[in-house]
């Protein structure tokens, strides 16, 4: 009996052990499946209730470039990388659930971003868009930048400069809706009205205020006494305090406006049932935009600028007044070095690599202020801009500038032959899309400064831009003492110079390799160029590249801005070559990127600095 009891106990122990082992295996399988869904299918990124409390706001450790806990999505078919997680999900569902195109996804997602990050973009602003159509192997760009109204003049801000940054006079004719409609005509599959429904639902039912929006609300407090509609917009009616992160915010007036545009099309905005209320909203704030200005606005479809890199990749970016030419010129100059992973294999090599990158930035920015919108200019000016752009995208001109780079030393400003200064732009939001059929969209949208002009339409709920501030004003200097650029002076019907440069890179077989763009004013072009070089030449992952501390030089002021966490040995090496260094707590640019290593091997990432997340399938 004792023996049988011993055997029974032994069997019980074995059975218990088996149960424990099976439980561990089941737990492991469940965890594995969860991780697989989070990173392969992007479901963690698709949650509308992502907890951002743990998101890092300091620069990641430079030894890996992957120090932030933000999500890198890994997908097989399609993805959206926006700077608001719910908007990435909305764009993805447009493709995965509804059978929409990359253009459909981009439209729905950017309308969403204009609500979640209303301080940065929206239908009261404008954008640049680059679209790659895989089946035709054709690339289009759409210029939906705001325009100066007919009663604008070159000297309108000479005696009242502050009015170019807020108030009715600072508002340019919005281009967002017209541009999105042109994109939809090019590559949309779903009904126009369907693309507005997610944004309308957010406005009606409410959305959680994210950290970026809450921070912008707090940063704009000084304006609320003068702009009561904006104060009302950012005040929680249940607490009578400004909205904070996690609060539920609704936009009922904007919902009604979006419903009309969804039903009646863009004509409602520019020449229809909304145009009267839009102009009255602007004129009530002292603006000069008329119904005639709205009806005369056009979004322009143009051929992109492009260059070929040393690995035969083709890079596409919008023409002026975007800064696509500056982005391309940086790559044009530096491509001739044939950089690879080995270019940073030793400290000495890495110092030389970053020195050359900075010198490339400086040469490119010396030409930036000569770029302008030539649509309303003289034929001689049009020819000048044409020749300038031809130079910036010419391999020979890139080589000429590269030969001026001395590997041992940097130089003063005059060495780079700058012309005149221009105003720094601000704000913006970027999203990148890769569709299941190989189409790609890069769109950068803006209302300029936080909450644009600070004017919120009492009738329409629209937050209007302050893009008139992006023009240059005669007899003034910018914050660095540089004279204003005549090429960017105000003229009726003209669009101001912009740093936006949404870009798409394809390989020699016609497959998308990279979709990239950024927000952050004059830092946009250098940030986009860095991500392009780090992923394509240094073979970094998209998360590693975007997380990594950034380096920026725009020629004036004569200094390199470097994020904290950048390797000290490289900083010391740059100083030894004569560079002035200013350390920054973190990059002021925000990048959303998609990297396709091979067909079906897609990585997407939204910059941790703006607390976004990608989604895809």
TINUVEX-13035 format. One record per residue (C-alpha): residue in one letter; x, y, z. Coordinates in steps of 0.25 Angstrom, whole numbers, plus 2048, in hexadecimal, padded with zeros to 3 digits. Each point is the difference from the previous one (the first is absolute). Example, Ala and Ser with C-alpha at 12.3 -4.5 7.8 and 13.67 -1.06 7.14 Angstrom:
// TINUVEX-13035
a8317EE81F/s80680E7FE/
//
This chain:
// TINUVEX-13035
x800800800/x80B809804/x8077FD7F3/x7F38037F8/x7FE80D808/x80E8047FC/x7FE7FD7F1/x7F3808801/x80780C806/x80B7FF7F6/x7F67FF7F4/x7F980D806/x80D807800/x8037FC7F2/x7F28047FC/x80180E807/x80D8027F9/x7FA7FD7F3/x7F580A803/x80A80B803/x8097FD7F4/x7F38007F7/x7FC80E806/x80E8067FE/x8007FB7F2/x7F28067FE/x80480D806/x80C8007F7/x7F87FD7F4/x7F680B804/x80B80A802/x8077FC7F3/x7F38027F8/x7FE80D807/x80D8057FD/x7FF7FB7F2/x7F38087FE/x80580C806/x80D8017F8/x7FC7F87F3/x7F18057FF/x80180D807/x7F57FE809/x80680780C/x80280C7F7/x7F27FF7FC/x7FA80280D/x7F980D802/x8037FF80F/x80F7FF800/x80680480D/x80A80B7FD/x80480280F/x80C7F87FE/x8058067F3/x80E806801/x80280F7FE/x80F800801/x80A7FC7F5/x8027F17FF/x80E7FA803/x8098027F4/x8067F3800/x7F47F97FB/x7F780B7FB/x7F47F7805/x7FF80580E/x7F18057FF/x7F57F7803/x7F88047F4/x7FB7F67F7/x8067FC7F3/x7F67F97F7/x8047F47F8/x7F67FD7F5/x7FE7F87F3/x7F68087F7/x7FE80E804/x80280A80B/x7FD80E805/x80A808809/x7F980D805/x80480880D/x7F37FC806/x7FD7F1803/x7F18007FD/x8038077F3/x8097F57FB/x7F57F6804/x7F68087F8/x8088007F4/x8047F1801/x7F17FC801/x7FD8087F4/x8097F77F8/x7FE7F3808/x7F2800803/x7FA8097F5/x8097FD7F5/x80480E7FE/x80D8057F9/x80C806806/x7FB80E7FC/x7F27FC808/x8087FD80C/x80980C7FF/x7F38097FF/x7F97F980C/x80C800808/x80480F7FE/x7F2805803/x8017F880D/x80E806803/x7FA80E7FF/x7F77FC80B/x8097F9809/x80C80A7FE/x7F780C7FD/x80B809804/x8097FB7F4/x7F77FE7F4/x7F18007FB/x7F78047F5/x80380F803/x80E7FE7FB/x8077F97F4/x80A7F57FC/x80A7FA7F6/x7FD7F27FC/x8097F67F8/x7F97F47FA/x8067F47F9/x7F67F87F8/x8077F27FF/x7F87FA7F4/x80480C7F7/x80E802807/x7FC80F800/x80280A80B/x7F780C802/x80280C80A/x7F4809804/x80380E805/x7F5804809/x80880B807/x7F880C805/x7FF80C7F7/x80180F803/x7F28077FE/x7FE80A7F4/x80180C80A/x80D7FC806/x80C8087FD/x80F800802/x80180A80B/x7F47FC808/x8077FB80C/x80C80A800/x7F980980B/x7F97F5807/x8097F4800/x7F87F980B/x7F47FF7F8/x8067F67F6/x8017F680B/x7F1800806/x7F38077FD/x7F88017F3/x80B8077F8/x8097F4802/x7F77F67F9/x8037FB7F2/x7F57FA7F7/x7FF7F1805/x8047F57F6/x7FE7F4808/x7F27FB7FB/x8038047F1/x80D7F8801/x7FA7F4806/x7F58007F5/x80B8007F5/x8077F5807/x7F37F8801/x7FD8027F1/x80E7FB7FD/x8007F3808/x7F37FF809/x7F87F37FF/x7F580380B/x7F580A800/x80580E804/x7F680180B/x8047F3806/x80E805803/x7FA80B809/x7F87F7809/x80B7FC80A/x80480F802/x7F1804801/x7FE7F580B/x80C805808/x7FB80E800/x7F27FB804/x8037F580A/x80D806805/x80E7FB801/x80B7FF80A/x80980C801/x80E7FC7FE/x80D805806/x8048087F4/x7F2808800/x80080280F/x80E8057FF/x7FD80A7F5/x7F3805808/x80980380C/x80A8077F7/x7F68097FA/x7F980680C/x80580E7FE/x7F88017F4/x7F27FC806/x7FC80D805/x8018067F2/x7FA7F47F9/x7F47FC807/x7FB7F67F6/x80D7F8802/x7FF80180F/x7F27FA7FF/x8057F57F7/x80B7FC809/x7F880180D/x7F97F4806/x7F2803802/x7FE7F680B/x80C805809/x80180E7FA/x80F7FE7FF/x8097FE7F4/x8007F27FA/x80B7F7805/x8057F37FB/x7F57F5801/x7F4809800/x7F57FE7F6/x7FF80C7F6/x7F58027F6/x8008097F3/x7F18017FD/x80180D7F7/x80C7F97F8/x7F77F47FF/x7F58077F9/x80A8077F7/x8067F27FC/x7F37FA7FD/x7FD80B7F6/x80D7FE7F9/x7FE7F1800/x7F28027FA/x80280B7F6/x80F7FF7FD/x80B80A800/x7F880B7F9/x7F880180D/x80D806806/x8048097F5/x7F48047F8/x7F47FA807/x7F87FF80C/x80C80280A/x80780B7F9/x7F880B806/x8027FC80E/x80F7FD7FE/x80280E7FB/x7F880680B/x8077F880A/x80E8067FB/x7FB80E7FE/x7FA80180E/x80E7FE804/x80580B7F8/x8047F77F4/x8008057F1/x7FC7F27F9/x7F48027F8/x7F67F67F9/x8078037F3/x80E7FC806/x7FA7F2804/x7F97FE7F3/x80D8037F8/x8097F7809/x8067F47F8/x8087F4805/x80B7FD7F5/x8047F27FC/x80F8007FB/x80B7F77FC/x8097FD80C/x80E804801/x8097F3800/x80F7FB801/x8077F37FF/x8087FB80B/x80D7F87FF/x7F87F3803/x7F78047F4/x7F4803809/x7F780B7FB/x7FC80B80A/x7F48097FE/x7FC80C807/x7F780C7FC/x80580D7F9/x7FF80E805/x7FB806809/x8037F4808/x80E7FD804/x8017F37F8/x80B8057F8/x80880380D/x7FE7F2805/x8047FA7F2/x80C809800/x8057FB80D/x7FF7F27FB/x8068047F2/x80C806807/x8037F480A/x7FC7F47F6/x80D8027F9/x8087FB80D/x7F97F37FE/x7FE7FE80F/x7FD7F2805/x8007FA80E/x80F800800/x80080F800/x7FD80180F/x8087F3804/x80B808808/x7FF80D808/x8098067F6/x7F77FC7F4/x7F4804808/x80580E802/x8038027F2/x7F27FB7FC/x7F980A809/x80980B7FB/x7FD7FD7F2/x7F1800803/x80180D807/x8078067F4/x7F67FB7F7/x7F5806808/x80780E800/x8028007F1/x7F17FC7FE/x7FB80A809/x80880B7F9/x7F77FE7F4/x7F37FF808/x7FC80E801/x8018027F1/x7F57F67FE/x7F28067FF/x7F27FE7F9/x8028057F2/x7F17FF7FC/x7FD80F800/x80E8057FD/x8078057F3/x8057F77F5/x80E803804/x7FE7FC80E/x7F97F37FC/x80C7FD7F7/x80980380C/x7F97F7809/x8007F57F5/x80F8017FF/x80280080F/x7F87F3801/x8077FA7F4/x80D803807/x7FC7FA80E/x7FB7F37FA/x80C7FF7F6/x80B7F6804/x80B8097FA/x7FB80C809/x8007F680C/x80E7FC7FD/x80480F7FF/x7FB80380E/x8067F2805/x80E8057FB/x7FF80C809/x7FE7F880C/x80E7FF808/x8017F3808/x80880880B/x7F980D802/x7F38077FF/x7FF80F7FC/x7F980D803/x7F28037F9/x8058087F4/x8087F37FB/x7F37FA7FD/x7FB80C7F7/x7F2802807/x7F780B7FA/x7F5805809/x7F87FB80C/x7F27FB802/x7F77FE80B/x8007F3808/x7F37F87FF/x7FA7F880B/x7F77F5804/x7FA7F67F6/x7FD7F1800/x8047F57F7/x7FB7F27FD/x8057F57F7/x7F87F57F9/x8037F47F9/x7F57F97F9/x7FE7F17FD/x8018027F1/x80E807802/x7FA80E7FF/x80680A80A/x7FC80E805/x80980A808/x7F880C805/x80480B809/x7F580A805/x80180D808/x7F980C806/x80E805804/x80180580E/x7F97F980C/x7F18027FC/x8048087F4/x7FA80E800/x7F97FD80E/x7F38037F8/x7F57F6802/x7F48017F7/x7F4803809/x7F77FA7F4/x8097F57FB/x8097FC80B/x80C8017F7/x80D803806/x8068097F5/x80F8017FC/x80A80B802/x8087FD7F3/x80280F7FC/x80B7FF80B/x8087F77F7/x80280B7F6/x80B80A801/x7FE80E803/x80980C7FA/x809807809/x8007F680B/x8097F5805/x7FD7F3806/x8047FC80E/x80F7FE7FC/x80180D7F9/x7FF7FB7F2/x7F980A7F6/x7F37FB7FA/x8007F97F3/x7FA8087F4/x7FC7F27F9/x7F77FE80C/x7F980D800/x7F1800801/x7F88017F3/x7F17FE7FE/x7FE7F17FC/x80E7FC804/x8037F4809/x80B80280B/x80D7F8801/x7FE7F4808/x80A7F6807/x7F67F47FD/x8067F57F7/x7F87F4800/x8087F57F9/x7FF7F27FA/x80C7F87FC/x7FF7F47F6/x80A7F67FC/x8047FC7F1/x7F57F6800/x7F580A803/x7FE7FB80E/x7FE80A80B/x80C80180A/x7FD80B809/x7F580A802/x80580C809/x7FC80E805/x80180880C/x7FA80C808/x80980A807/x80280C7F7/x80E8027FA/x8047F3807/x7F77F87F7/x80A7FF7F4/x80C7FC808/x7F77F6808/x7FB7F97F4/x80E8007FA/x8057F980C/x7F67F5800/x8027FE7F2/x80F7FF801/x8007F780D/x7F67F67FA/x8047FF7F2/x80F802801/x8047FC80F/x7F57F57FF/x7FA80480E/x7F17FC803/x7F680B7FF/x7FE80080F/x80F801803/x80180B7F6/x7F4809805/x8047FD80E/x80E8047FF/x80580E804/x80080A7F5/x80980A7FB/x7FC80D7F8/x80780B7F9/x7F980B7F8/x80C8097FD/x7FA80B808/x80280180C/x80F7FA7FE/x7FE7F480A/x7FC7F2800/x7F47FC809/x8027F2806/x7F77F8808/x8047FC80E/x8057F17FF/x8088027F4/x80E7F9801/x80980A807/x80C7FB7F9/x7FA8047F3/x7FC80E806/x80E802804/x8057FC7F2/x7F780A7FA/x80580B809/x80E7FC7FC/x7FC8037F1/x7FB80E805/x7F17FE801/x7F880880B/x7F77F6808/x7F3803807/x7FA7F5808/x7F17FE7FF/x7F87F780A/x7F97F97F5/x7FD8027F1/x7F580A7FC/x7FD7F87F3/x7F67F5800/x8027F57F5/x7F67F57FC/x8067F67F7/x7FE7F37F8/x80B7F77FC/x7FE7F47F7/x80C7F7800/x7FA7F67F6/x7F27FD7FB/x7F87FD80C/x80A80480A/x7FB80D804/x80480880D/x7F980D804/x80380980B/x7FA80D806/x809809808/x8007FE80F/x80280F801/x7F18027FC/x7FB7F4807/x7FA7FA7F3/x7FF7F17FC/x7FF7F97F2/x7F67F67FC/x7FF7F67F5/x7FE7F27FC/
//
